[in-house]
Amino acid sequence: MNEPNKDDMERFERSKRAAMNWLGGSLNEQLPNSKHVSGVDTVSTNANAAHTGKALPISMIRFGAFDINTWFQAPFPEEYSLVPDGRLWMCEFCLKYMKSRFMVTRHRMKCMMQFPPGQEIYRAGNISVFEVDGSKNKIYCQNLCLLAKLFLDHKTLYYDVEPFLFYVFVESDAYGSHFVGYFSKEKRSPMDYNVSCIMTLPIHQRRGWGYFFIEMSYLLSRKEKRRGSPERPLSDLGFLTYRSYWRLAVFRVLDADPVCSLEDICSRTGMKMDDVLYTLQDNNMLEVFHNEASTGRLPTEYEASKFADEKKVPPNDYRIVCDSEHIRASLAKHDAKNYVRVDPTKLRWTPFIHKRTGLEPITSNEVPG
């Protein structure tokens, strides 16, 4: 095997310097054993800082045409811990992350993806929802989780994505399907959780997308003929969003049928009994008859909807206090915001079914006895 000569080593150093100029000097630690050759000096980590920027921890992502300030740190590979100017570049279609504009420009010439992988299960106008299987599209889902961690403090799932389904929401135009947000859920959840993680990209917040994601999750639960609930514990912001959605969902049922029962509300909304009880109690709409002479609120255990995940026993004797005027005023106030709503008729989806793997039919010779 030929040894590199002096010319080879000089060409290597020139190539190294050119690469470091693009990456803000971050290659210096990746190639620690380089030496001076014929007076050719290696470039320090801060070289050419005026052109490419200093190598800093990630504080911003370039996502499509937007620079978005990040809120938290994410466990990207070590070589991405420091990037020029603290800006990480991401492809808005395949979610690949890169260090520089040059790398993104080259990537765009090769990236053929214009929408998320997986099955499109919902389309209404320019809004689509894709179901992405973590075991079939592992790299995409891992990149999605790393992106979400930049904006979620308590997220712990990054690389173990195979047990999860990801529902990715996009807005489409002539240039492709642009990422809005997503939620994920376990393929098999013993607690019937219909959401494990939910995230709206900051540039799309305050437009009602959180309600849209939650409404879609409960629509899928109803299609599965199950009652769902988000995974606990909820973050403060997540709890406020769910609390507001539960209120609207229960109000819509009571507006259509003021004399419905707790079971009716659960069936029509897809919500678990715990969440329905909490919502009614939180809005002073539930009277529980302890005996013939007294009424009161539910026990304090029902108030722990932010943290509780075990099934509670509903009251036997109760009355739902339904103020029709208040309900209609609340619904009208929300509808006036003109937030996007889920159209159940646009859903084309069948529940996920696990395949039986590693099993073979038993022959007659293998039957015991």
Summary of the structure (lengths in Angstrom):
residues: 369
radius of gyration: 26.9
end to end distance: 66.5
largest distance: 98.9
contacts: 1015
relative contact order: 0.08
helix: 34%
strand: 21%
